[in-house]
């Protein structure tokens, strides 16, 4: 998943749109925004339609968007801003902290993701980070994102180092000192096929020589360190 693109922070933030259907919550967010960016002009929207109308008439520098509205999902506004005003800094403010909502919002163009349960001071601090091009992410959300990508990296590494049955046979033969023609004869395949499997084995194991491949074969328990041909 690619993080939404934006070039630099916003040195002089003046125009903000807040999309939130609950009046008291909207006023609370408005006060937080004014503390973070004194003097900024804030427009309010309580529905998706109101927000769409507002962004069609004005190019906002910052939009703070709730995800659950009476007439739809805030993702619709994220998508529209991503197309019509890509320079607008788009921040989700929500009660939802599960992966389904988080990664859906990021995919649809959110630059930041804040939980309403955060303290006022913490939200102000996170929003101010926008001025320095620091994505506003609640701590638990940042940890969730890191775990997600760490898990993906682990999966990719596992996939990379998992050898097929034929690749394992080729590696075993290499570790035992067999030449390419000998491997071809033992396995009943062409020499060119042996070369293809060898290249794949080297890539997956991150090695570049027969000696390194033999060491990896030993590490994987395919041969004993004192094995002979």
MARDREN-131043 format. One line per field, with one value per residue: x, y, z of N, C-alpha, C in turn; residue in one letter. Coordinates in Angstrom, 1 decimal, padded with zeros to 4 digits, always signed. Example, Ala and Ser with C-alpha at 12.3 -4.5 7.8 and 13.67 -1.06 7.14 Angstrom:
// MARDREN-131043
n.X: [+013.2 | +012.8] .
n.Y: [-005.7 | -002.2] .
n.Z: [+007.8 | +007.1] .
ca.X: [+012.3 | +013.7] .
ca.Y: [-004.5 | -001.1] .
ca.Z: [+007.8 | +007.1] .
c.X: [+013.2 | +012.9] .
c.Y: [-003.3 | +000.0] .
c.Z: [+007.8 | +007.9] .
code: [A | S] .
This chain:
// MARDREN-131043
n.X: [+000.8 | +000.6 | +001.6 | -000.3 | +000.6 | +002.3 | +003.9 | +005.3 | +005.3 | +002.7 | +003.2 | +001.8 | -001.1 | -004.4 | -007.0 | -009.6 | -011.5 | -014.1 | -015.5 | -018.1 | -020.7 | -021.9 | -022.8 | -021.7 | -019.2 | -018.1 | -017.7 | -015.9 | -013.7 | -013.2 | -012.3 | -009.9 | -008.5 | -008.3 | -006.7 | -004.4 | -003.9 | -003.9 | -006.1 | -006.9 | -009.3 | -012.3 | -014.5 | -017.6 | -019.1 | -021.8 | -022.7 | -022.0 | -022.8 | -022.9 | -020.2 | -019.1 | -020.2 | -018.9 | -016.2 | -016.2 | -016.5 | -014.4 | -010.9 | -009.5 | -006.9 | -006.6 | -008.4 | -010.5 | -011.8 | -014.6 | -015.4 | -017.9 | -020.9 | -024.3 | -025.2 | -023.5 | -020.1 | -017.1 | -015.0 | -015.7 | -015.4 | -012.7 | -011.8 | -012.7 | -011.4 | -008.8 | -008.7 | -009.8 | -008.5 | -005.6 | -003.5 | -004.6 | -004.4 | -005.3 | -007.0 | -008.2 | -010.6 | -011.7 | -013.6 | -013.0 | -010.6 | -009.8 | -008.2 | -009.7 | -011.1 | -008.9 | -006.9 | -008.4 | -009.1 | -006.5 | -005.9 | -007.7 | -006.8 | -006.1 | -004.0 | -003.4 | -004.4 | -006.5 | -007.5 | -010.5 | -010.5 | -008.1 | -006.3 | -007.0 | -004.7 | -002.9 | -003.9 | -003.8 | -001.0 | -000.3 | -001.6 | -000.3 | +002.1 | +001.7 | +002.6 | +005.3 | +005.4 | +004.8 | +003.1 | +000.0 | -000.7 | -002.3 | -000.8 | -001.3 | -002.3 | -000.2 | +001.5 | +000.1 | +000.2 | +002.9 | +003.2 | +001.7 | +003.2 | +005.5 | +004.7 | +004.1 | +006.6 | +007.8 | +006.3 | +007.0 | +009.7 | +009.7 | +008.4 | +010.3 | +012.5 | +011.6 | +012.0 | +011.2 | +010.4 | +012.0 | +014.0 | +015.1 | +016.2 | +018.2 | +019.8 | +020.7 | +022.3 | +024.2 | +025.4 | +026.6 | +028.6 | +028.2 | +028.6 | +027.2 | +026.4 | +026.3 | +024.3 | +022.2 | +022.0 | +021.5 | +019.0 | +017.6 | +017.1 | +017.5 | +020.7 | +020.4 | +018.1 | +018.9 | +020.6 | +018.8 | +017.2 | +019.3 | +020.0 | +017.6 | +017.6 | +019.9 | +019.1 | +016.9 | +018.1 | +019.9 | +022.6 | +025.8 | +027.5 | +028.7 | +029.9 | +028.8 | +026.1 | +026.3 | +026.8 | +024.5 | +022.7 | +023.6 | +023.0 | +020.2 | +019.8 | +019.9 | +022.0 | +024.7 | +027.5 | +029.7 | +029.2 | +029.7 | +030.2] .
n.Y: [-001.2 | +002.2 | +005.2 | +008.2 | +010.8 | +013.9 | +017.0 | +019.1 | +020.5 | +022.5 | +025.7 | +028.0 | +027.7 | +028.3 | +027.7 | +025.5 | +022.6 | +021.0 | +017.9 | +016.5 | +015.0 | +015.2 | +017.7 | +018.8 | +017.4 | +018.3 | +021.0 | +020.8 | +019.7 | +021.8 | +023.8 | +022.6 | +022.7 | +025.4 | +026.1 | +024.8 | +026.0 | +029.1 | +031.7 | +030.6 | +030.0 | +028.4 | +026.1 | +024.3 | +021.0 | +018.8 | +016.6 | +014.3 | +015.3 | +018.1 | +018.5 | +017.8 | +019.8 | +022.0 | +021.6 | +021.7 | +024.4 | +025.6 | +025.7 | +023.9 | +023.9 | +022.1 | +019.2 | +017.8 | +014.8 | +012.9 | +009.4 | +008.1 | +009.0 | +010.4 | +010.2 | +008.6 | +007.4 | +008.8 | +008.3 | +008.8 | +011.6 | +011.8 | +010.5 | +012.3 | +014.7 | +013.8 | +013.7 | +016.2 | +018.2 | +017.6 | +018.7 | +019.3 | +018.7 | +015.8 | +014.5 | +012.0 | +011.9 | +010.0 | +007.4 | +004.8 | +002.3 | -000.1 | -002.3 | -002.4 | +000.0 | +001.8 | +001.1 | +001.3 | +004.0 | +005.1 | +004.1 | +005.4 | +008.0 | +009.4 | +011.4 | +011.4 | +010.0 | +010.2 | +009.4 | +010.1 | +009.7 | +010.6 | +012.9 | +016.4 | +018.1 | +016.4 | +015.9 | +018.5 | +018.8 | +016.8 | +017.7 | +020.1 | +019.1 | +018.9 | +021.2 | +020.8 | +018.8 | +016.3 | +013.4 | +013.3 | +011.0 | +009.0 | +007.5 | +004.7 | +004.0 | +004.5 | +002.5 | +000.3 | +000.5 | +000.2 | -002.5 | -003.8 | -003.4 | -004.5 | -007.2 | -007.7 | -007.6 | -009.7 | -011.8 | -011.6 | -012.2 | -014.8 | -016.0 | -015.5 | -017.1 | -019.7 | -022.7 | -024.6 | -028.1 | -029.1 | -027.2 | -027.5 | -030.1 | -029.5 | -027.7 | -029.4 | -031.2 | -029.4 | -028.7 | -031.1 | -031.2 | -031.8 | -031.4 | -029.2 | -030.8 | -033.3 | -033.0 | -032.6 | -035.1 | -036.8 | -035.8 | -036.0 | -034.0 | -031.2 | -029.5 | -026.7 | -026.3 | -026.9 | -024.8 | -022.7 | -023.3 | -023.2 | -020.5 | -019.4 | -020.5 | -019.3 | -016.7 | -016.7 | -017.6 | -015.6 | -015.7 | -016.0 | -017.9 | -021.3 | -022.2 | -020.7 | -021.4 | -024.1 | -023.8 | -022.7 | -024.8 | -026.6 | -025.3 | -025.3 | -027.9 | -029.8 | -031.3 | -033.0 | -031.6 | -033.1 | -034.5 | -036.6 | -037.1] .
n.Z: [+000.0 | -000.9 | +000.6 | +000.7 | -001.4 | -000.8 | -000.9 | +000.7 | +004.1 | +005.6 | +005.6 | +006.4 | +007.5 | +006.7 | +005.8 | +006.6 | +006.7 | +008.5 | +008.8 | +010.4 | +012.0 | +014.6 | +016.6 | +019.1 | +019.2 | +016.8 | +017.4 | +019.4 | +018.1 | +016.4 | +018.2 | +019.0 | +016.6 | +016.2 | +018.3 | +017.5 | +015.1 | +015.1 | +014.2 | +011.8 | +009.1 | +009.5 | +008.1 | +008.4 | +008.1 | +008.2 | +006.9 | +004.2 | +001.7 | +002.3 | +002.7 | +000.2 | -001.3 | -000.2 | -000.7 | -003.4 | -003.9 | -002.7 | -002.1 | +000.2 | +002.7 | +004.7 | +005.7 | +008.0 | +008.7 | +009.6 | +009.7 | +009.7 | +008.7 | +008.5 | +005.9 | +004.5 | +004.0 | +005.2 | +003.6 | +001.0 | +000.7 | +001.1 | -001.2 | -003.2 | -002.6 | -003.0 | -005.7 | -006.7 | -005.2 | -004.5 | -003.0 | -000.6 | +002.8 | +004.3 | +007.0 | +009.0 | +011.6 | +014.1 | +015.8 | +015.3 | +015.3 | +014.1 | +011.7 | +009.3 | +008.9 | +009.2 | +007.1 | +004.9 | +004.8 | +004.5 | +002.0 | +000.5 | +000.5 | +002.9 | +004.9 | +007.5 | +010.7 | +013.3 | +016.6 | +018.3 | +021.0 | +022.0 | +024.0 | +024.3 | +024.3 | +023.2 | +020.6 | +019.6 | +019.5 | +017.7 | +015.4 | +014.9 | +013.9 | +011.3 | +010.1 | +009.9 | +008.1 | +009.2 | +009.4 | +011.0 | +013.4 | +015.6 | +018.5 | +018.9 | +016.4 | +014.7 | +015.6 | +014.9 | +012.1 | +011.7 | +012.6 | +010.7 | +008.2 | +009.0 | +009.3 | +006.6 | +005.5 | +006.7 | +005.7 | +003.0 | +003.1 | +004.0 | +001.8 | -000.1 | +000.7 | +000.7 | -000.8 | -003.7 | -004.3 | -006.3 | -006.5 | -004.0 | -004.4 | -006.3 | -004.9 | -002.9 | -004.4 | -005.3 | -002.9 | -002.3 | -004.1 | -006.8 | -010.3 | -012.9 | -015.2 | -014.0 | -012.1 | -013.8 | -014.9 | -012.7 | -011.8 | -014.1 | -015.9 | -018.2 | -018.8 | -019.0 | -017.7 | -015.1 | -014.7 | -014.6 | -012.3 | -010.4 | -010.5 | -009.5 | -006.9 | -005.8 | -005.8 | -004.0 | -001.7 | -001.3 | -002.1 | -003.9 | -004.9 | -005.3 | -003.0 | -001.0 | -001.3 | -000.5 | +002.2 | +003.1 | +002.5 | +004.3 | +006.7 | +006.5 | +006.9 | +004.9 | +004.1 | +005.7 | +007.4 | +007.0 | +004.7 | +001.9 | -001.7] .
ca.X: [+000.0 | +001.4 | +001.2 | -000.7 | +001.7 | +002.2 | +005.3 | +005.9 | +004.3 | +001.9 | +003.8 | +000.8 | -002.4 | -005.4 | -008.4 | -009.8 | -012.9 | -014.3 | -016.7 | -018.5 | -022.1 | -022.3 | -022.5 | -020.7 | -017.9 | -017.6 | -017.3 | -014.7 | -012.6 | -013.0 | -011.5 | -008.6 | -007.9 | -008.0 | -005.5 | -003.3 | -003.6 | -004.6 | -006.4 | -007.3 | -010.7 | -012.9 | -015.9 | -018.1 | -020.1 | -022.4 | -023.0 | -021.2 | -023.3 | -022.4 | -018.7 | -018.8 | -020.5 | -017.9 | -014.9 | -016.4 | -016.5 | -013.2 | -009.7 | -009.0 | -005.5 | -006.7 | -009.7 | -010.6 | -013.0 | -015.2 | -015.7 | -019.3 | -021.8 | -025.7 | -025.5 | -022.5 | -018.8 | -016.1 | -014.1 | -016.2 | -014.8 | -011.3 | -011.5 | -013.0 | -010.3 | -007.6 | -008.8 | -010.1 | -007.6 | -004.6 | -002.6 | -005.3 | -003.9 | -006.5 | -006.9 | -009.4 | -010.8 | -012.7 | -013.5 | -012.6 | -009.2 | -009.5 | -007.5 | -010.6 | -011.3 | -007.6 | -006.2 | -009.3 | -008.9 | -005.2 | -006.0 | -008.5 | -006.1 | -005.9 | -002.6 | -003.3 | -005.5 | -006.5 | -008.6 | -011.1 | -010.2 | -006.9 | -006.5 | -007.0 | -003.3 | -002.2 | -004.4 | -003.2 | +000.4 | -000.2 | -002.0 | +000.8 | +003.1 | +001.5 | +003.4 | +006.6 | +005.3 | +004.8 | +001.7 | -000.7 | -001.1 | -002.4 | +000.3 | -001.8 | -002.5 | +001.2 | +002.0 | -000.7 | +000.7 | +004.2 | +003.0 | +001.2 | +004.2 | +006.5 | +004.1 | +004.2 | +008.0 | +008.1 | +005.7 | +007.8 | +011.0 | +009.3 | +008.1 | +011.5 | +013.4 | +011.0 | +012.4 | +010.4 | +011.0 | +013.0 | +015.1 | +015.8 | +017.0 | +019.3 | +020.6 | +021.3 | +023.3 | +025.3 | +026.1 | +027.4 | +029.7 | +027.9 | +028.7 | +025.9 | +026.0 | +026.0 | +023.0 | +021.2 | +021.9 | +020.9 | +017.6 | +016.9 | +016.6 | +018.5 | +021.6 | +019.9 | +017.1 | +019.7 | +021.1 | +017.6 | +016.9 | +020.4 | +019.8 | +016.5 | +018.1 | +020.9 | +018.3 | +016.1 | +019.0 | +020.8 | +024.0 | +026.3 | +028.5 | +028.4 | +030.3 | +027.7 | +024.9 | +026.5 | +026.7 | +023.0 | +022.2 | +024.0 | +022.2 | +018.8 | +019.7 | +019.7 | +023.2 | +025.5 | +028.7 | +030.7 | +028.7 | +030.5 | +029.5] .
ca.Y: [+000.0 | +003.4 | +006.3 | +009.3 | +011.7 | +015.3 | +017.5 | +019.7 | +020.8 | +023.7 | +026.7 | +029.1 | +027.1 | +029.3 | +027.3 | +024.2 | +022.1 | +019.9 | +017.1 | +015.8 | +015.1 | +015.5 | +019.2 | +019.0 | +016.9 | +019.3 | +022.2 | +020.4 | +019.6 | +023.2 | +024.4 | +022.0 | +023.2 | +026.8 | +026.1 | +024.3 | +026.9 | +030.3 | +032.6 | +029.9 | +030.1 | +027.0 | +025.8 | +023.1 | +020.2 | +017.8 | +015.5 | +014.1 | +016.3 | +019.4 | +018.5 | +017.8 | +021.2 | +023.0 | +021.4 | +022.1 | +025.8 | +026.2 | +024.8 | +023.9 | +023.4 | +021.0 | +018.7 | +016.8 | +014.1 | +011.7 | +008.3 | +007.6 | +010.1 | +009.9 | +010.0 | +007.8 | +007.3 | +009.9 | +007.9 | +009.5 | +012.9 | +011.6 | +010.2 | +013.5 | +015.6 | +013.3 | +014.0 | +017.6 | +019.1 | +016.7 | +019.4 | +019.4 | +017.7 | +015.1 | +013.9 | +011.3 | +011.9 | +008.9 | +006.5 | +003.5 | +002.0 | -001.4 | -002.3 | -002.3 | +001.4 | +002.5 | +001.0 | +001.8 | +005.4 | +005.4 | +003.8 | +006.4 | +009.3 | +010.1 | +011.6 | +011.3 | +009.2 | +010.5 | +008.9 | +011.1 | +009.4 | +011.3 | +014.1 | +017.7 | +018.5 | +015.4 | +016.2 | +019.8 | +018.5 | +016.0 | +018.5 | +021.1 | +018.4 | +019.0 | +022.3 | +020.3 | +017.6 | +015.1 | +012.9 | +013.2 | +009.7 | +008.6 | +006.5 | +003.3 | +003.9 | +004.4 | +001.2 | -000.7 | +000.6 | -000.5 | -003.9 | -004.2 | -003.5 | -005.5 | -008.5 | -007.9 | -007.9 | -011.1 | -012.7 | -011.5 | -012.9 | -016.2 | -016.4 | -015.5 | -018.1 | -021.0 | -023.4 | -025.7 | -029.4 | -029.3 | -026.3 | -028.2 | -031.2 | -028.9 | -027.2 | -030.6 | -031.7 | -028.4 | -028.9 | -032.4 | -031.0 | -032.2 | -030.4 | -029.0 | -032.0 | -034.4 | -032.7 | -032.9 | -036.6 | -037.3 | -035.4 | -036.3 | -032.7 | -030.6 | -028.6 | -025.4 | -026.3 | -026.9 | -023.4 | -021.9 | -023.6 | -022.7 | -019.0 | -019.2 | -020.9 | -018.3 | -015.5 | -016.9 | -017.7 | -014.4 | -016.1 | -015.8 | -018.9 | -022.6 | -022.4 | -020.0 | -022.2 | -025.3 | -023.4 | -022.5 | -026.1 | -027.2 | -024.6 | -025.8 | -029.3 | -030.6 | -032.2 | -032.9 | -030.8 | -034.0 | -035.3 | -036.8 | -037.4] .
ca.Z: [+000.0 | -001.0 | +001.4 | -000.1 | -001.7 | -000.6 | -001.1 | +001.9 | +005.1 | +005.3 | +006.5 | +006.8 | +007.3 | +006.9 | +005.5 | +007.2 | +006.6 | +009.4 | +008.5 | +011.6 | +012.1 | +015.9 | +016.8 | +020.2 | +018.8 | +015.8 | +018.1 | +020.2 | +017.1 | +015.9 | +019.2 | +018.9 | +015.3 | +016.4 | +019.2 | +016.7 | +014.0 | +015.5 | +013.1 | +010.6 | +008.8 | +009.5 | +007.6 | +009.0 | +007.4 | +009.1 | +006.0 | +003.0 | +000.7 | +002.6 | +002.5 | -001.2 | -001.8 | +000.3 | -001.4 | -004.8 | -004.0 | -002.0 | -002.1 | +001.6 | +002.9 | +005.6 | +005.9 | +009.1 | +008.2 | +010.3 | +008.7 | +009.7 | +008.6 | +008.3 | +004.5 | +003.9 | +004.6 | +005.0 | +002.5 | -000.3 | +000.7 | +000.9 | -002.6 | -004.0 | -002.3 | -003.6 | -007.1 | -007.0 | -004.5 | -004.0 | -002.1 | +000.7 | +003.8 | +004.6 | +008.2 | +009.6 | +013.1 | +014.2 | +017.0 | +014.8 | +015.3 | +013.6 | +010.4 | +008.2 | +008.7 | +009.0 | +005.8 | +003.9 | +004.8 | +003.9 | +000.6 | -000.2 | +000.4 | +004.2 | +005.2 | +008.9 | +011.3 | +014.7 | +017.4 | +019.1 | +022.4 | +022.4 | +024.8 | +023.6 | +024.1 | +022.2 | +019.3 | +019.1 | +019.2 | +016.4 | +014.2 | +014.6 | +013.2 | +009.8 | +009.6 | +009.6 | +007.2 | +010.0 | +009.4 | +012.4 | +013.7 | +017.0 | +018.7 | +018.7 | +015.0 | +014.2 | +016.0 | +014.0 | +010.7 | +011.7 | +012.7 | +009.4 | +007.3 | +009.5 | +008.9 | +005.2 | +005.2 | +007.1 | +004.7 | +001.7 | +003.3 | +004.0 | +000.4 | -000.9 | +001.1 | +000.6 | -002.0 | -004.2 | -004.1 | -007.3 | -006.1 | -002.9 | -004.9 | -007.0 | -003.8 | -002.2 | -005.3 | -005.3 | -001.6 | -002.4 | -005.0 | -008.1 | -011.4 | -013.6 | -016.0 | -013.1 | -011.5 | -014.8 | -015.1 | -011.5 | -011.7 | -015.3 | -016.5 | -019.0 | -018.1 | -019.0 | -016.6 | -013.9 | -014.6 | -014.2 | -010.9 | -009.6 | -010.4 | -008.6 | -005.6 | -005.4 | -005.5 | -002.8 | -000.5 | -001.2 | -002.2 | -005.2 | -005.2 | -004.9 | -001.6 | -000.1 | -001.4 | +000.3 | +003.6 | +003.3 | +002.5 | +005.6 | +007.7 | +006.3 | +007.3 | +003.7 | +004.1 | +006.9 | +007.1 | +006.5 | +003.6 | +000.7 | -002.9] .
c.X: [+000.9 | +000.8 | +000.8 | +000.4 | +001.3 | +003.7 | +005.9 | +004.9 | +003.6 | +002.4 | +002.9 | -000.6 | -003.5 | -006.8 | -008.5 | -011.3 | -013.0 | -015.6 | -017.0 | -019.9 | -022.6 | -021.9 | -021.5 | -019.3 | -017.3 | -017.0 | -016.0 | -013.5 | -012.2 | -012.1 | -010.1 | -007.9 | -007.5 | -006.8 | -004.3 | -002.8 | -004.4 | -004.9 | -006.9 | -008.8 | -011.3 | -014.3 | -016.3 | -019.1 | -020.5 | -022.7 | -022.0 | -021.5 | -022.8 | -020.9 | -018.4 | -019.1 | -019.4 | -016.6 | -015.0 | -016.3 | -015.2 | -012.1 | -009.1 | -007.6 | -005.5 | -008.1 | -009.6 | -011.9 | -013.3 | -015.5 | -017.1 | -020.2 | -023.3 | -025.9 | -024.4 | -021.2 | -017.9 | -015.1 | -014.4 | -015.5 | -013.3 | -011.0 | -011.7 | -011.9 | -009.0 | -007.6 | -008.9 | -009.1 | -006.5 | -003.7 | -003.3 | -004.8 | -005.2 | -006.3 | -008.2 | -009.4 | -011.9 | -012.6 | -013.0 | -011.1 | -008.8 | -008.9 | -008.5 | -010.8 | -010.0 | -007.1 | -007.1 | -009.2 | -007.6 | -005.2 | -006.7 | -008.0 | -005.9 | -004.4 | -002.3 | -004.5 | -005.5 | -007.7 | -009.2 | -010.9 | -008.9 | -007.2 | -006.4 | -005.6 | -002.6 | -002.6 | -003.9 | -001.7 | +000.6 | -000.6 | -000.9 | +001.9 | +003.0 | +002.4 | +004.8 | +006.6 | +005.3 | +003.3 | +001.1 | -001.3 | -001.2 | -001.4 | -000.1 | -002.0 | -001.1 | +001.8 | +001.3 | -000.1 | +002.1 | +004.1 | +002.6 | +002.3 | +005.3 | +006.0 | +004.3 | +005.6 | +008.4 | +007.5 | +006.5 | +009.1 | +010.8 | +009.1 | +009.4 | +012.4 | +012.8 | +011.3 | +011.4 | +011.1 | +012.1 | +014.2 | +015.8 | +016.7 | +018.3 | +020.3 | +021.4 | +022.5 | +024.5 | +026.1 | +027.0 | +028.5 | +029.5 | +028.1 | +027.3 | +025.5 | +025.6 | +024.6 | +021.9 | +021.0 | +021.2 | +019.4 | +016.9 | +016.3 | +017.8 | +019.5 | +021.2 | +018.9 | +017.8 | +020.1 | +020.0 | +017.3 | +018.0 | +020.3 | +018.7 | +016.9 | +019.0 | +020.1 | +017.5 | +016.9 | +019.9 | +022.2 | +024.4 | +027.3 | +028.1 | +028.8 | +029.3 | +026.5 | +025.1 | +026.4 | +025.2 | +022.3 | +022.4 | +023.1 | +020.7 | +018.7 | +019.5 | +020.8 | +023.9 | +026.8 | +029.8 | +030.3 | +029.6 | +029.6 | +029.2] .
c.Y: [+001.2 | +004.5 | +007.5 | +010.3 | +013.2 | +015.8 | +018.0 | +020.0 | +022.1 | +024.8 | +027.8 | +028.5 | +028.0 | +028.8 | +025.8 | +023.8 | +020.9 | +019.2 | +016.2 | +016.1 | +015.5 | +016.9 | +019.4 | +018.6 | +017.8 | +020.5 | +022.0 | +020.3 | +021.0 | +023.9 | +023.9 | +022.5 | +024.6 | +027.0 | +025.7 | +025.3 | +028.2 | +031.2 | +031.9 | +030.0 | +028.6 | +027.0 | +024.4 | +022.4 | +019.1 | +016.5 | +015.4 | +015.1 | +017.7 | +019.6 | +018.6 | +019.2 | +022.2 | +022.8 | +021.7 | +023.6 | +026.5 | +025.2 | +024.9 | +023.4 | +022.2 | +020.5 | +017.7 | +016.1 | +012.9 | +010.6 | +007.9 | +008.7 | +009.6 | +009.6 | +009.2 | +007.8 | +008.4 | +009.6 | +008.6 | +010.9 | +012.8 | +011.4 | +011.5 | +014.5 | +015.1 | +013.6 | +015.5 | +018.6 | +018.2 | +017.4 | +019.6 | +018.3 | +017.1 | +014.2 | +013.3 | +011.6 | +011.0 | +008.2 | +005.1 | +003.3 | +000.7 | -001.2 | -002.0 | -000.8 | +002.2 | +002.4 | +001.4 | +003.3 | +005.8 | +005.2 | +004.8 | +007.9 | +010.0 | +010.2 | +011.3 | +010.6 | +009.5 | +009.9 | +010.0 | +010.9 | +010.1 | +012.5 | +015.4 | +018.1 | +017.7 | +015.7 | +017.5 | +019.5 | +017.8 | +016.8 | +019.5 | +020.4 | +018.6 | +020.2 | +021.9 | +019.0 | +016.3 | +014.6 | +012.7 | +011.8 | +009.5 | +007.5 | +005.1 | +003.0 | +003.7 | +003.0 | +000.1 | -000.7 | -000.1 | -002.0 | -004.5 | -004.4 | -004.4 | -006.9 | -008.8 | -008.3 | -009.3 | -012.1 | -012.8 | -012.3 | -014.4 | -016.8 | -016.5 | -016.6 | -019.5 | -021.6 | -024.4 | -027.0 | -029.6 | -028.4 | -026.9 | -029.3 | -030.6 | -028.4 | -028.3 | -031.1 | -030.7 | -028.6 | -030.1 | -032.3 | -031.5 | -031.0 | -030.2 | -030.2 | -033.2 | -034.2 | -033.0 | -034.4 | -037.2 | -037.0 | -035.7 | -035.1 | -032.2 | -029.7 | -027.2 | -025.2 | -026.2 | -025.5 | -022.5 | -022.1 | -023.1 | -021.2 | -018.7 | -019.5 | -019.8 | -017.0 | -015.6 | -017.0 | -016.5 | -014.7 | -015.9 | -016.8 | -020.2 | -022.9 | -021.8 | -020.9 | -023.5 | -025.0 | -023.3 | -023.9 | -026.8 | -026.6 | -025.0 | -027.2 | -030.3 | -031.6 | -032.0 | -032.2 | -031.8 | -034.9 | -035.4 | -037.1 | -038.9] .
c.Z: [+000.0 | -000.1 | +000.5 | -000.3 | -001.4 | -000.5 | +000.2 | +002.9 | +004.7 | +006.2 | +007.1 | +006.6 | +007.6 | +006.6 | +005.9 | +007.0 | +007.7 | +009.1 | +009.7 | +011.9 | +013.5 | +016.3 | +017.9 | +019.8 | +017.7 | +016.4 | +018.9 | +019.2 | +016.6 | +016.9 | +019.2 | +017.7 | +015.5 | +017.4 | +018.4 | +015.7 | +014.2 | +014.3 | +011.8 | +010.4 | +008.7 | +009.0 | +008.1 | +008.1 | +008.3 | +008.2 | +004.9 | +002.0 | +001.0 | +002.4 | +001.1 | -001.8 | -001.4 | -000.5 | -002.9 | -005.0 | -003.4 | -002.0 | -000.6 | +001.7 | +003.8 | +005.7 | +007.0 | +008.9 | +009.2 | +009.3 | +008.6 | +009.8 | +008.3 | +006.8 | +003.8 | +004.7 | +004.3 | +003.9 | +001.2 | -000.4 | +000.5 | -000.5 | -003.5 | -003.8 | -003.0 | -005.1 | -007.4 | -006.3 | -003.8 | -003.0 | -000.7 | +001.6 | +004.4 | +005.9 | +008.7 | +011.1 | +013.4 | +015.6 | +016.6 | +014.7 | +014.7 | +012.2 | +009.2 | +007.9 | +008.4 | +007.6 | +004.7 | +003.7 | +004.1 | +002.4 | -000.1 | -000.1 | +001.7 | +004.4 | +006.7 | +009.5 | +012.8 | +015.4 | +018.3 | +020.6 | +022.9 | +023.2 | +023.9 | +023.3 | +023.1 | +020.8 | +018.7 | +018.7 | +017.9 | +015.2 | +013.9 | +013.8 | +011.7 | +009.3 | +009.3 | +008.7 | +008.0 | +010.0 | +010.8 | +012.6 | +015.1 | +017.3 | +018.5 | +017.2 | +014.3 | +014.4 | +015.1 | +012.6 | +010.7 | +011.7 | +011.3 | +008.4 | +007.7 | +009.1 | +007.4 | +004.8 | +005.6 | +006.1 | +003.4 | +001.9 | +003.3 | +002.6 | -000.4 | -000.6 | +001.0 | -000.8 | -002.4 | -004.1 | -005.1 | -007.0 | -004.9 | -003.4 | -005.6 | -005.9 | -003.1 | -003.1 | -005.3 | -004.1 | -001.6 | -003.4 | -006.4 | -009.1 | -012.0 | -014.4 | -015.1 | -012.4 | -012.5 | -015.0 | -013.9 | -011.4 | -013.0 | -016.0 | -017.4 | -018.2 | -018.0 | -017.9 | -015.3 | -013.6 | -014.1 | -012.8 | -010.0 | -009.4 | -009.4 | -007.1 | -005.0 | -005.0 | -004.2 | -001.5 | -000.3 | -001.3 | -003.7 | -005.6 | -004.7 | -003.4 | -000.6 | -000.1 | -000.5 | +001.7 | +004.0 | +003.4 | +003.8 | +006.7 | +007.7 | +006.6 | +006.1 | +003.6 | +005.4 | +006.5 | +006.6 | +005.4 | +002.5 | -000.5 | -002.9] .
code: [X | X | X | X | X | X | X | X | X | X | X | X | X | X | X | X | X | X | X | X | X | X | X | X | X | X | X | X | X | X | X | X | X | X | X | X | X | X | X | X | X | X | X | X | X | X | X | X | X | X | X | X | X | X | X | X | X | X | X | X | X | X | X | X | X | X | X | X | X | X | X | X | X | X | X | X | X | X | X | X | X | X | X | X | X | X | X | X | X | X | X | X | X | X | X | X | X | X | X | X | X | X | X | X | X | X | X | X | X | X | X | X | X | X | X | X | X | X | X | X | X | X | X | X | X | X | X | X | X | X | X | X | X | X | X | X | X | X | X | X | X | X | X | X | X | X | X | X | X | X | X | X | X | X | X | X | X | X | X | X | X | X | X | X | X | X | X | X | X | X | X | X | X | X | X | X | X | X | X | X | X | X | X | X | X | X | X | X | X | X | X | X | X | X | X | X | X | X | X | X | X | X | X | X | X | X | X | X | X | X | X | X | X | X | X | X | X | X | X | X | X | X | X | X | X | X | X | X | X] .
